[in-house]
Amino acid sequence: MSFAEQLREIVEEHRPIIEKKHEEMRLAKEKLFEKLSKLYLEDIHSSITTAKKNGKNKKLMNQNREDFKINIAGADKPIDLLREWINEIKNPNSRFLIESKTGKNLCLEGIDIFVWNNRNLTTEFSWVSKGCPHNGRECNCFGLNKTSSNMNDKLSFNGYKRMNYVISM
């Protein structure tokens, strides 16, 4: 028997053990993702909604690293589990979405999410505000334009007025 054939036999002998471990991991992740959705999703959704109403296009939030751990040998790191869970809650067909008080599924579809690998698992949620000329940059167009002083200068853009800030010392 050749060495390659011996390796194939070893793989076939261990296949049921590996498949059982993968199944345990899948079930543990499903249980964790359900817990995370109940724990975090409503808070994340309402924080993003509040930030958007205040004219912002980015929200930073910290998560507890301990909430993203699975007690199984060989499990993914908390940062990887957080990223997997986020990919799930961005999918409108995910079974890990929860219902809001109004009966709609809370889904983060269309939200750009970046997870920092720091001690606090800081997560940056950002979105595009339609009609804003500062696409992709921090701005507060919609919050500040309500009190704009109708300045017409060369720094205005598509009807959005430049805001002057007065700093008194």
C-alpha positions in Angstrom: 0.0 0.0 0.0 1.4 3.4 -1.0 1.8 6.3 1.4 -1.0 8.2 -0.4 -3.4 5.3 0.1 -2.5 5.1 3.8 -3.3 8.8 4.2 -6.6 8.3 2.4 -7.5 5.6 4.9 -6.6 7.7 7.8 -8.8 10.6 6.5 -11.7 8.2 6.0 -11.3 6.8 9.5 -11.3 10.3 11.1 -14.1 11.8 8.9 -17.0 10.9 11.3 -15.1 12.5 14.2 -14.3 15.7 12.2 -17.9 15.9 10.9 -19.2 15.5 14.5 -17.0 18.3 15.7 -18.1 20.6 12.8 -21.7 19.9 13.7 -21.1 20.7 17.4 -19.4 24.0 16.3 -22.3 24.9 14.0 -24.9 24.3 16.7 -22.9 26.3 19.2 -22.6 29.2 16.7 -26.3 29.1 16.1 -27.1 29.2 19.8 -24.6 32.1 20.3 -26.0 34.1 17.3 -29.5 33.8 18.7 -28.3 35.0 22.1 -26.3 37.9 20.5 -29.3 39.0 18.5 -31.5 39.2 21.6 -28.7 40.9 23.5 -27.4 43.5 21.0 -29.5 43.9 17.8 -32.3 46.1 19.1 -29.8 48.4 20.8 -27.6 48.6 17.7 -30.6 49.3 15.5 -32.0 52.1 17.8 -28.5 53.7 18.2 -28.0 53.8 14.5 -31.5 55.3 14.0 -30.9 57.9 16.7 -27.5 58.9 15.1 -29.1 59.2 11.7 -31.9 61.4 13.1 -29.2 63.6 14.6 -27.6 64.1 11.1 -24.7 61.7 11.6 -23.5 59.0 9.2 -21.5 56.9 11.6 -22.0 55.2 15.0 -19.3 53.6 17.1 -20.3 50.9 19.6 -18.4 48.6 21.9 -19.3 45.0 22.6 -18.3 42.8 25.5 -15.6 40.3 24.2 -16.9 37.6 26.7 -20.3 37.6 24.9 -18.6 36.4 21.7 -16.8 33.3 23.1 -17.8 29.7 22.6 -16.6 27.1 25.1 -15.5 24.5 22.5 -11.9 23.6 21.6 -10.9 25.0 18.3 -13.7 27.6 18.2 -13.1 30.9 16.3 -11.8 34.0 18.1 -14.4 36.5 19.4 -13.6 39.0 16.6 -14.3 36.3 14.0 -17.6 35.3 15.6 -18.6 39.0 15.8 -17.9 39.4 12.1 -19.8 36.3 11.2 -22.8 37.4 13.4 -22.8 40.8 11.7 -22.8 39.2 8.3 -25.9 37.2 9.4 -27.8 40.2 10.7 -27.1 42.2 7.5 -28.9 39.4 5.6 -32.7 40.2 5.4 -33.4 36.4 5.2 -31.4 35.5 8.2 -33.1 33.5 10.9 -31.1 35.4 13.6 -33.1 38.6 13.0 -35.4 39.7 15.8 -38.7 41.6 15.5 -39.1 45.2 16.6 -42.0 46.4 18.7 -43.7 47.4 15.4 -43.4 43.8 14.1 -40.7 44.4 11.5 -37.5 42.4 11.4 -34.5 44.4 12.6 -31.9 44.0 9.8 -28.7 46.0 9.1 -28.8 45.6 5.4 -27.1 48.5 3.6 -25.1 49.5 6.7 -21.3 49.3 6.3 -19.7 47.7 9.3 -16.0 47.6 10.3 -14.9 45.7 13.5 -11.8 47.0 15.2 -9.7 44.3 16.8 -9.3 46.1 20.1 -10.0 45.1 23.7 -13.5 46.6 23.5 -14.4 45.1 20.1 -15.3 48.5 18.9 -17.7 48.3 15.9 -18.1 51.1 13.4 -21.5 51.3 11.7 -21.7 53.8 8.8 -24.2 54.6 6.1 -24.6 56.9 3.1 -27.0 59.8 3.7 -28.7 60.4 0.3 -28.4 64.0 -1.0 -25.4 64.8 1.1 -22.4 66.2 -0.8 -20.0 64.8 1.7 -20.5 61.2 0.7 -18.1 58.9 2.6 -16.9 61.7 5.0 -18.1 62.8 8.4 -20.7 65.5 8.2 -23.8 66.9 9.8 -25.5 68.5 6.7 -29.0 67.6 7.6 -28.7 68.6 11.2 -26.9 71.9 10.6 -28.7 73.2 7.5 -31.9 73.9 9.5 -30.1 76.8 11.2 -28.0 77.8 8.2 -27.4 81.6 7.9 -28.0 81.6 4.1 -24.4 82.3 3.2 -23.6 82.2 -0.5 -19.9 81.7 -1.1 -17.7 79.6 -3.2 -17.5 76.9 -0.5 -21.2 76.1 -0.8 -22.0 73.0 -2.8 -25.3 72.1 -4.5 -27.4 74.2 -2.3 -25.7 73.1 1.0 -24.5 76.1 2.8 -21.1 76.3 4.5 -21.4 76.6 8.2 -19.3 79.1 10.1 -18.2 78.1 13.6 -17.6 80.8 16.2 -15.1 79.8 18.9 -14.9 82.2 21.8 -12.0 81.9 24.2 
